[in-house]
Amino acid sequence: MLVAARRIEGHVRRTPLLPPSDRDAVWLKCEFLQHCGVFKTRGAFNRQLAALETGEIGDAGIVVASGGNAGLAQAFVARELGIRATVFVPESAPEVKVARIRSYGAEVRRAGTEYAEAYQAAVDFAEEGGSVFAHAYDQFDVVAGAGTLGEEILADEPSIDTIVVAVGGGGLYAGIAAAALGRARIVAVEPQSCPTLNAAMAAGEPVDVAVSGVAADSLGARRIGKFAFAAQAAEAPVSVLVTDEEIIDARARLWSEYRTASEFGAAAAYAALTSGRYAPADGERVAVVVCGANTDPATLALGG
């Protein structure tokens, strides 16, 4: 984690940790203010800079599969570092994200109806054309980069007891869990409509889940990643599932109370608290990661 922090220093923003308000006794890690509006920029810089250090990246550049945010981050970083980027997205990827990926100069290719199909197309493309594959969430450099966010939270407020984080494929959760191991509890929050980590914990191994719901574009992995599964084995998180309605309400509250234009996936973590599905103990000091803001502003009225 420290290697990753040193490598990406100067390339990423150290996002603020907003202290509790009178109405909400939690800290908010404002990662939506990161370059590209998403935490994945950390892992993208770490992956590409590490590959440049080893000479792994050639003229074919990098390729990534994404529901939107990982593609945004990898495309942005590739532009900053002068690297060619190809991004595979499913047909369901929001146009607001696809347009931004293209604006960074990446080639966008659509494949399949969900992330898993775009992923296979990207793997095939890398094998056939020599591009370096950058995983959206299940690659050491990507996870380590995401984990720098957890290090920042605990450096800025060492007394934090609990970090609440949304889980899709689990890269952010795995990185933060590694950073917080032995220092803070992790509450892992997932939509009921795509509970990759919760299902894996129940089965004792990663398993495929159906993917649907309002947060599927950013939390819509079909199976939890190996790094996230290893993280829960090292120290089990508190696993919380929230409904689409609870996510929509939390997103609306982030907008109305904080003027934070979060996407649905980013609001999932906050929904664990606003819904009461995770109730902090008296005096428990809780930080919630609001991890992305790539959303259509016209939809912010949803939920109130």
Phi, psi and omega in degrees: 000320180292324176298315178299316181299318179292322184293319186266356179302133182091344178259330182245163177272140169275101188283150185287154172253104185284125182288166182300149174257177178296331185266345188216107187274052177224155171272143175246120174277111191273062182286349174296347177271002179292158171310137183071002178070026184203148181297337186296345177298328179297309180292327179295315177297316182297318180295311185287322178294320177297320180292327175292321179299324183267356182076018184289327184273127177245204183295333181287346176072212183242158175224143180217148170255143187200148168283350178152305189289317178296323177296318176302310184295313181295323179294317178298312182296319178300319177297317181295328184261000179074037183245143176288141181226137173237131184237122175264129178230151174286164179301335183279355182300132181299137183298330179299326179280319180299318180298320180290323177301313179297324182296338178274002175094005180278153172275129180253130175235133178266139181208119175077183184255350178214172187305318185302324179286321176296323178300312181296322178297322179291320177298315179298318180298317180297317181293325183278325189249355177085010176290152175279128182276127175247116182283147180293330185205348190240059180216139189307310183295325179292315179295316180298321177297317178298325182295340178298336176296317178295320177300319180296317180303311185283337174286321181284329181216081185299343183276000180301130178269326191219136174244126181257125187221142176281149182233130170242267172280341172103008180296315179294314178302313182299317181293315180292321179298321178294318180294325186266358185306123180081359183240327182208148175285148176247130170254115183261116188250132180225153170293143175301335185277353176203069187269071186297314182288314180301318180293321179293321178296322180290324183274342184082009179194158177298136179224156177285143175233158173289150184238123176198181174102171187293336183259012187295334182291336179243338180243024190262036173290150180276335185214143179293147180284162183293327179290321178292321180294321177295324180295318180289333177288326180289321178202110186296131175279170166279116183267125183232134175249138179234153181274164175302319181298322179290324176294315179300317179295317180296320178297317178297322180289323175298324178287312186288325186262334183237355186054041177258117182273072183276152171278168185300318180299323180288332179280347183300318180298315180296328180298332178300326181273314183293332179277345184083005180289336166237118182248107180299147176288163177303128178082356180290132183260114191242134173245134179247130179272116173260099202263357181195152182224028179271086186219163175276115183302335181293343181265003185292343178283350179301131177089357176133000000 
